[in-house]
Amino acid sequence: MSCPKCTSNRMAHAMAKCSDCFSLIVEGAYVVKNGYVSVGLNIGGGDYIDIMFCLDCGHMVGEWPVDMIIR
């Protein structure tokens, strides 16, 4: 896969199982969440974090903007 923004083929795919040890702080929105990975953040969900990003321009693959409904 190549980066949809800069067309580089230097993509990183990071995956992790964090069970219920995920923390999220959204500055300026007064959101603090601890527990499972929030669905709808384009970073995974439940027990898993799964993100892909470009090592050249930093673009994160996903759909943006993110809906601020944290589940």
N, C-alpha and C positions, 0 to 999 in steps of 0.2 A: 504494500500500500504506500502511496505517496501522499505527502501533505496537501490537503485541498487548498491551502493558502499560498504556500511558496513552491510547491511541487517537489520539495526535497524528498528523498527516499530514506532519510535518517529518522525513522519513527521509533519511539519507545512505547512499549506496552507493559504497564505495571499492573499486577494483580496481587491481591492479598486477602487472606481470611482473617477478619478481626472479631468475629463472633459479635458480642454485644459490648465491645470496648471502643466504639466509634464516638468521637466528639466533633461537634460542629459549632462554630461561633460565626455569626453573620454580623459584621460590624455595621452599626448604624440602623440595624433592623431589630435590635433587642431580641435576637434569637440565640439561645444556647440550648443545645440538644446533646444528650449523652445516651448511648444505647446502640441500636442497630443502624446500619448505613441507611440514610434517608433515600427513599425512592424519588425519582424526578430530578436529581442533581446531576445526572449524566456521569456519575462516577461509580456506578454499581447499585447495590441494594441488598438489604438483609444482612447477611454475614460477610458479604464480599465487596471489596473495592476493585474496580476494573476500569482503568483509564488508559488512553492512548494520546501521546503528544509528540510534537515535532521537536527534534533536538537542535534544529537550526533557528526557527523563528518562535518557538514556544507555543504554537497554536495547539489547543486541546480539541480533539475530535469529539463532536457531540452536537446536540441541538441547543441553540442559545437564542434569546435569553432564557434563563431558568425560571420556571414558575416558583414563586416564593412560598408555596404551600408545602410545608415540611411534614412528611408523614413518617 
